[in-house]
Amino acid sequence: MSDHLTPKQAANQLPTVDWLEQASNREKFLADLKYALSEFGFMVLTNAPGLDNELQQRAFREVRGFFDAPMDVKKTAHISNTPYFRGYTLPTPADRGHGQVIENFQYGFEQEPVCAHDDESQPIHRRLFRGPNTWPQSDTLPGFRPLIEDINLVYHRLTHALGETIVESLGEDPEEFRRYFDFDEPDLAASLNHNFSLDVFASADRPKVQASYAKFDSKNVGAHIDGPPFIALLINDRPGLQVVAGEGEWIDAPVTCRTAPGEYHVPVIPGSVIVNTGGTLMHLSEGRYSATLHRVNTTLIPEGETRVSLPYFLLPKMEGDLIPFGKTAIAAEGAAGYNAGRDRGANACVNRMGTFPQVTRRWWAKEFETLSQQQAREVEAETQAAFRFAEARGQRFKGKADAPSSERR
């Protein structure tokens, strides 16, 4: 925690970790990592390798170019065209009763399918996650696919480099990260998200949306933890992301790239990336680094504007149990809501199926019906574990705030 912040102030902003200190002051870098991920589950990584302002400006220009394209162009890449959950999804209806209107584009590594999607001789995760991307069929977006392929590689390298360092910050051998993540055989769920501001809602509905976000534990504003990944990476160009951290209040994340004039109520930190703990790291660290509830708050996106974000979820190998760092076996009931014997591949697949029902109805209806109840129980267990860890963090912050100033370290 910064020497210049009171515990209350520190509890209400995301901690910053400088990648360059890995070389110049490694001890401080590891300590900052440990503080950020143990006390918040989120951090802002500055000077992130490969994600300088030039690349981020290019990324948001190309991604906004895609989302601004005519609907008939975007629909050529519709996500339901293949069973691999790759491609474009239409904006969610504003009258659906949810607090967000969002369209997005899903992508992964360009891969050949292992087999037919309904070949049950192969595990479901190998049939669902391995396949080609679905690209827009248009010559009006020449820079879109090259940008996605470039940023995919940047994110992939950073996830591995940072992941190994995070394991080291826990006092464990970085080889433990490589045990679950094969650089050359990755499984990925990455997205381009386009969130609309409050003004796309009917005037009569806007007070309901605002009331939903004003309620801490509202069920219809998309609050969640990222269960499948080890860590998640994200760049964004408008405010909106909120995190439950510190003393258990919603706090606002910064913007990583300015693409429009005007002042925001959050800082803009060019060349940074927002990093958060996923459920996999929460389990492998036995809660030492816990996943944190977060959401996009529609009411914080500037009026008349939209928000673009690029979240990245590299997934661990999906065969076998995740054995916590330093252990030789997993407990029957883990501290982070993860129990031995879980079919992690099926869990990750059902996560995708529930998020994109238009694909599920066409390609995976039988599998979703069979697997969804178990996955829902697992998600609930992880979410409740995250709440418990957040409550413990809040008590630690409260204790520091009540302690004499000499003890606030």
C-alpha positions in Angstrom: 0.0 0.0 0.0 1.3 3.5 -0.9 2.8 5.4 2.0 0.7 8.4 0.9 -2.7 6.7 1.2 -4.8 6.1 4.2 -6.3 2.6 4.4 -9.7 4.1 3.5 -8.3 5.7 0.4 -6.3 2.6 -0.5 -9.5 0.5 -0.2 -11.3 2.7 -2.8 -8.9 2.6 -5.8 -7.2 -0.2 -7.6 -3.5 -0.7 -6.8 -1.0 -0.1 -9.5 1.9 -2.4 -10.3 4.7 -1.2 -12.6 6.0 -4.0 -15.0 9.4 -2.2 -15.4 10.1 -2.7 -11.7 10.4 -6.4 -12.4 13.9 -5.6 -13.6 14.8 -2.5 -11.6 13.3 -3.5 -8.2 12.1 -7.1 -8.3 11.5 -7.4 -4.6 9.1 -4.4 -4.7 7.5 -5.7 -7.8 6.7 -9.1 -6.2 5.5 -7.4 -3.0 3.2 -5.1 -5.1 1.8 -8.1 -6.9 1.1 -9.9 -3.7 -0.6 -6.9 -2.1 -2.8 -6.2 -5.2 -4.0 -9.8 -5.7 -4.4 -10.7 -2.1 -6.2 -7.5 -1.0 -8.1 -6.7 -4.1 -8.0 -9.5 -6.7 -7.5 -6.7 -9.2 -4.6 -4.4 -10.3 -3.6 -1.9 -12.9 -0.4 -3.1 -14.6 1.5 -0.2 -16.0 4.1 -0.3 -18.8 2.6 -3.6 -19.9 4.8 -5.1 -22.5 3.4 -4.8 -26.0 0.4 -2.9 -24.9 1.7 0.6 -25.4 -0.5 3.5 -26.4 0.2 3.1 -30.1 -1.0 -0.5 -30.1 -4.0 0.3 -28.0 -5.0 3.2 -30.2 -4.8 0.9 -33.2 -6.8 -1.7 -31.4 -9.7 0.5 -30.5 -9.7 2.1 -33.9 -10.1 -1.3 -35.7 -12.5 -2.7 -33.1 -14.7 0.4 -33.3 -14.5 0.2 -37.1 -16.0 -3.3 -36.9 -18.8 -2.3 -34.5 -19.6 0.8 -36.6 -19.8 -1.3 -39.7 -23.3 -1.9 -41.3 -25.2 -4.7 -39.6 -25.3 -6.8 -42.8 -21.4 -6.8 -42.7 -21.3 -7.8 -39.0 -23.8 -10.5 -39.5 -21.5 -12.3 -42.0 -19.5 -13.2 -38.8 -22.5 -14.2 -36.7 -21.5 -16.4 -33.8 -24.1 -19.1 -34.5 -22.5 -19.9 -37.9 -20.3 -22.5 -36.3 -20.3 -24.5 -33.1 -17.1 -22.9 -31.8 -18.5 -19.7 -30.1 -16.5 -17.5 -32.4 -17.9 -14.4 -34.1 -20.4 -11.5 -33.7 -23.4 -11.3 -31.3 -26.2 -8.7 -31.8 -26.9 -6.0 -29.1 -28.9 -7.3 -26.2 -32.4 -5.8 -26.2 -32.7 -2.7 -24.0 -36.1 -3.8 -22.8 -34.9 -7.2 -21.6 -34.9 -6.1 -17.9 -31.1 -6.1 -17.7 -28.9 -3.1 -17.0 -26.7 -3.5 -20.0 -27.0 -3.2 -23.7 -23.9 -4.9 -25.3 -22.8 -6.4 -28.6 -19.6 -8.3 -28.9 -17.2 -10.4 -31.0 -15.7 -13.6 -29.7 -12.4 -15.0 -30.9 -9.7 -17.5 -30.1 -6.6 -19.0 -31.7 -7.0 -20.0 -35.3 -7.1 -23.8 -35.0 -8.3 -26.8 -36.9 -11.2 -28.7 -35.3 -10.2 -31.9 -33.5 -13.2 -33.7 -34.9 -16.9 -33.1 -35.6 -18.5 -31.1 -32.9 -20.9 -34.0 -32.0 -18.3 -36.7 -32.0 -18.7 -37.9 -28.4 -15.6 -40.0 -28.6 -13.7 -36.8 -27.8 -14.2 -34.7 -24.6 -16.6 -31.8 -25.0 -13.9 -29.2 -24.4 -11.8 -30.4 -27.3 -14.8 -30.3 -29.6 -16.0 -26.8 -28.5 -12.8 -24.8 -27.9 -10.7 -26.0 -30.8 -11.7 -24.5 -34.1 -11.4 -21.6 -36.6 -12.5 -18.0 -36.0 -15.5 -16.6 -37.8 -14.4 -13.4 -39.6 -16.5 -10.8 -41.3 -16.9 -11.4 -45.1 -16.1 -7.9 -46.3 -13.2 -6.0 -47.9 -14.1 -2.9 -45.9 -12.3 -4.0 -42.7 -8.8 -4.9 -44.0 -7.1 -4.1 -40.6 -9.5 -5.9 -38.4 -8.3 -9.5 -38.5 -4.5 -8.5 -38.5 -5.2 -6.5 -35.3 -7.0 -9.3 -33.6 -4.2 -11.7 -34.4 -1.5 -9.3 -33.2 -3.2 -8.4 -29.9 -4.0 -12.1 -29.3 -0.3 -12.9 -29.4 0.6 -9.9 -27.2 -2.0 -10.9 -24.6 -0.9 -14.6 -24.8 2.8 -13.7 -24.1 1.8 -11.4 -21.2 -0.4 -14.0 -19.6 2.4 -16.5 -19.5 5.1 -14.0 -18.3 2.8 -12.5 -15.7 1.4 -15.8 -14.7 4.8 -17.3 -13.9 5.7 -14.2 -11.9 2.4 -14.4 -9.9 3.2 -17.9 -8.9 6.7 -16.7 -7.8 5.0 -14.0 -5.7 3.2 -16.7 -3.8 6.5 -18.3 -2.9 6.0 -21.2 -5.4 8.0 -22.5 -8.3 7.0 -20.8 -11.6 7.1 -24.2 -13.2 3.8 -24.7 -11.4 2.2 -22.3 -13.9 3.7 -24.1 -16.9 2.2 -27.4 -15.5 -1.3 -26.1 -16.4 -0.6 -23.8 -19.3 1.1 -25.0 -22.5 2.2 -22.0 -24.5 1.9 -24.0 -27.8 -1.4 -25.7 -27.0 -3.6 -22.9 -25.6 -7.4 -22.8 -25.0 -8.8 -19.3 -25.1 -12.0 -17.4 -24.7 -11.4 -13.8 -25.7 -13.9 -11.0 -26.6 -14.4 -7.6 -28.0 -17.1 -5.9 -26.1 -19.2 -2.8 -27.1 -21.3 -1.4 -24.2 -23.9 1.3 -24.8 -24.6 4.1 -22.4 -27.8 4.8 -20.5 -29.3 6.9 -23.4 -30.1 3.8 -25.5 -32.8 2.9 -22.9 -36.3 4.3 -23.2 -36.7 7.4 -21.0 -39.2 5.5 -18.8 -36.7 2.7 -18.2 -33.7 4.8 -17.2 -34.6 5.3 -13.6 -35.0 1.5 -13.2 -31.5 0.9 -14.6 -30.1 3.6 -12.3 -31.8 2.1 -9.3 -30.4 -1.3 -10.2 -26.9 -0.1 -10.2 -27.5 1.9 -7.0 -28.3 -1.3 -5.2 -25.1 -3.0 -4.1 -26.3 -6.6 -4.7 -28.6 -6.2 -7.7 -29.1 -9.4 -9.6 -29.6 -7.9 -13.1 -26.6 -5.8 -13.8 -24.1 -8.6 -14.8 -22.0 -8.7 -11.7 -19.8 -11.9 -11.8 -16.4 -13.4 -11.1 -14.3 -14.8 -13.9 -14.3 -18.5 -13.0 -12.4 -20.4 -15.7 -9.1 -18.4 -16.2 -6.0 -18.1 -14.1 -6.0 -14.3 -14.6 -8.0 -12.1 -16.9 -6.5 -9.2 -18.9 -8.4 -6.2 -20.2 -7.9 -2.8 -21.9 -10.7 -0.3 -22.2 -11.4 3.2 -23.7 -14.2 4.5 -21.5 -15.2 4.3 -17.8 -17.7 1.7 -16.6 -15.8 -1.2 -15.0 -16.4 -1.5 -11.3 -14.9 -3.9 -8.8 -15.8 -5.0 -5.3 -12.7 -4.6 -3.3 -11.2 -3.2 -0.1 -14.0 -2.6 2.3 -16.7 -4.2 0.2 -17.8 -1.2 -1.9 -18.0 -0.8 -5.7 -14.9 1.1 -6.9 -14.2 2.4 -10.4 -11.4 1.1 -12.6 -9.3 3.4 -14.8 -9.3 3.7 -18.5 -6.2 2.4 -20.3 -6.5 4.4 -23.6 -8.0 7.7 -24.5 -9.8 7.6 -27.8 -12.0 10.7 -27.5 -11.8 14.2 -26.0 -13.4 15.0 -22.7 -12.8 14.4 -19.0 -13.7 11.3 -17.2 -14.3 10.7 -13.5 -11.6 8.0 -13.5 -7.9 8.4 -14.5 -6.6 7.4 -18.0 -3.4 5.4 -17.7 -2.0 4.9 -21.3 -0.1 1.7 -21.9 -1.6 -0.1 -18.9 -3.8 -3.2 -18.7 -6.2 -4.2 -16.0 -5.5 -7.6 -14.5 -7.8 -9.7 -12.2 -7.7 -13.0 -10.5 -9.7 -15.8 -12.0 -11.3 -18.7 -10.3 -8.4 -21.0 -11.3 -5.8 -18.9 -9.5 -8.2 -18.5 -6.5 -8.3 -22.3 -6.2 -4.6 -23.0 -6.9 -3.6 -20.4 -4.3 -6.2 -21.8 -1.9 -7.7 -18.3 -1.6 -4.5 -16.4 -1.0 -5.3 -14.6 -4.2 -9.1 -14.5 -4.6 -11.4 -13.7 -7.5 -13.4 -10.5 -7.1 -16.9 -9.6 -8.1 -17.0 -7.0 -10.9 -19.4 -5.5 -13.4 -19.8 -2.9 -16.2 -21.9 0.0 -14.9 -24.0 1.4 -17.8 -24.6 4.7 -15.9 -20.9 5.5 -15.8 -20.4 5.4 -19.6 -20.5 9.1 -20.8 -23.9 10.1 -22.3 -24.0 9.7 -26.0 -20.8 7.6 -26.1 -20.1 3.9 -26.0 -17.4 1.8 -24.3 -15.1 -0.7 -25.9 -13.2 -3.3 -23.9 -11.0 -6.3 -24.9 -11.1 -8.9 -22.2 -8.8 -12.0 -22.5 -9.2 -15.3 -20.8 -6.5 -17.9 -21.3 -7.7 -21.2 -19.9 -5.7 -23.9 -18.1 -5.4 -27.4 -19.4 -8.8 -29.0 -18.9 -7.8 -32.6 -18.1 -7.5 -33.8 -14.5 -7.8 -31.9 -11.2 -6.2 -28.6 -10.4 -3.9 -29.4 -7.5 -3.1 -26.3 -5.4 0.4 -25.1 -5.5 2.7 -26.9 -3.2 0.3 -29.8 -2.7 0.3 -33.4 -4.0 -3.5 -33.9 -4.0 -6.7 -31.9 -3.8 -9.0 -31.9 -0.8 -12.5 -33.3 -1.3 -13.8 -29.8 -0.6 -11.5 -27.0 -1.5 -11.3 -23.6 0.2 -12.2 -21.8 -3.0 -15.3 -23.6 -3.8 -13.6 -26.1 -6.1 -14.0 -29.8 -5.3 -12.0 -32.8 -6.4 -13.2 -34.6 -9.5 -14.7 -31.6 -11.2 -15.0 -31.9 -15.0 -13.3 -28.6 -15.7 -13.7 -28.9 -19.4 -17.4 -29.3 -19.2 -17.6 -26.4 -16.7 -15.8 -24.1 -19.2 -18.0 -25.3 -22.0 -21.2 -24.7 -20.2 -20.0 -21.3 -19.2 -19.8 -20.5 -22.9 -23.2 -22.2 -23.7 -25.0 -20.1 -21.0 -23.5 -16.9 -22.2 -24.3 -17.4 -25.9 -27.7 -19.2 -26.1 -28.0 -18.5 -29.9 -25.1 -20.9 -30.5 -26.3 -23.4 -27.9 -29.7 -23.8 -29.3 -28.3 -24.6 -32.7 -25.3 -26.8 -31.9 -25.2 -27.8 -28.2 -28.8 -28.0 -26.8 -28.5 -31.6 -25.6 -25.2 -31.1 -23.9 -26.3 -27.9 -22.2 -29.4 -29.6 -20.8 -27.3 -32.4 -19.4 -24.5 -30.3 -17.9 -25.9 -27.0 -16.9 -27.2 -27.8 -13.4 -23.8 -29.1 -12.3 -22.0 -26.1 -13.7 -24.5 -23.7 -12.0 -23.7 -25.4 -8.6 -20.0 -25.0 -9.2 -20.3 -21.3 -10.2 -22.4 -20.7 -7.1 -19.8 -22.4 -4.9 -16.9 -20.3 -6.4 -18.9 -17.1 -6.1 -19.7 -17.7 -2.5 -16.1 -18.4 -1.8 -15.2 -15.1 -3.5 -17.7 -13.3 -1.2 -16.1 -14.9 1.9 -12.6 -13.8 0.8 -13.9 -10.3 0.0 -15.5 -10.1 3.5 -12.2 -11.1 5.0 -10.4 -8.5 3.0 -12.9 -5.9 4.2 -12.2 -6.9 7.8 -8.5 -6.5 7.2 -9.0 -3.0 5.8 -11.2 -2.1 8.7 -8.6 -3.3 11.1 -6.0 -1.2 9.5 -8.2 1.9 9.5 -8.8 1.4 13.2 -5.2 0.7 14.1 -2.7 3.4 15.3 -1.0 5.0 12.3 2.3 3.3 13.2 0.6 -0.1 12.6 -1.0 0.7 9.2 1.4 -1.2 7.0 
